[in-house]
């Protein structure tokens, strides 16, 4: 991928990490408090941290593999006459 897309993958990963890091402890606190009204409200939004974690896993896997991908591309370029 181009450098432009790599930059955006990093930005997306960073910006998804912030709400994910906030929502997971909030979910735990809501479930520990046990107020039925708050728990009922949270159950509508309960899947949001899971979805954000999925996006973080996808972008994180790409960012983890990126150096190996680039190294392989450079190796293939140098082998061409």
C-alpha positions in Angstrom: 0.0 0.0 0.0 1.0 3.6 -0.4 2.5 5.7 2.4 -0.8 7.7 2.4 -2.8 4.6 3.3 -0.3 3.5 5.9 -0.6 6.8 7.6 -4.3 6.6 7.7 -4.2 3.0 9.1 -2.0 4.3 11.9 -4.4 7.2 12.6 -7.5 5.0 12.5 -5.8 2.6 14.9 -4.9 5.3 17.3 -8.3 7.0 17.3 -10.1 3.7 17.7 -7.9 2.8 20.7 -9.0 5.9 22.7 -12.8 5.1 22.8 -12.0 1.4 23.3 -9.8 2.1 26.2 -12.6 4.2 27.8 -15.6 2.0 27.0 -14.2 -1.3 28.4 -13.8 0.1 32.0 -17.1 1.9 31.7 -18.8 -1.3 30.7 -17.3 -3.1 33.7 -18.4 -0.3 36.1 -21.9 -0.3 34.7 -22.2 -4.1 35.2 -20.8 -3.9 38.7 -23.1 -1.1 39.8 -26.1 -3.1 38.6 -28.6 -0.3 38.4 -31.4 -1.9 36.2 -32.1 1.3 34.3 -28.4 1.9 33.4 -27.8 -1.7 32.6 -30.9 -1.7 30.3 -29.5 1.4 28.5 -26.0 -0.1 28.2 -27.3 -3.3 26.7 -28.2 -1.3 23.6 -24.6 -0.2 23.3 -22.9 -3.3 24.6 -21.6 -4.5 21.3 -19.7 -1.3 20.5 -16.5 -2.2 22.5 -16.4 -5.5 20.7 -16.8 -3.9 17.3 -14.0 -1.4 18.1 -11.8 -4.2 19.3 -12.3 -6.0 16.0 -11.2 -2.9 14.0 -8.2 -2.6 16.3 -7.3 -6.2 15.7 -7.5 -5.8 11.9 -5.6 -2.5 11.8 -3.1 -3.8 14.4 -2.4 -7.0 12.4 -1.8 -4.9 9.3 0.6 -2.5 11.2 2.4 -5.5 12.7 2.9 -7.2 9.4 3.8 -4.0 7.5 7.6 -4.1 8.0 7.6 -7.7 6.7 5.5 -6.8 3.7 7.8 -3.9 2.8 10.9 -6.0 3.3 9.6 -8.6 1.0 8.7 -6.0 -1.7 12.2 -4.5 -1.5 13.7 -7.9 -1.8 11.6 -8.7 -4.9 12.6 -5.3 -6.5 16.3 -5.9 -5.9 16.1 -9.3 -7.6 14.6 -8.0 -10.8 17.1 -7.1 -13.5 
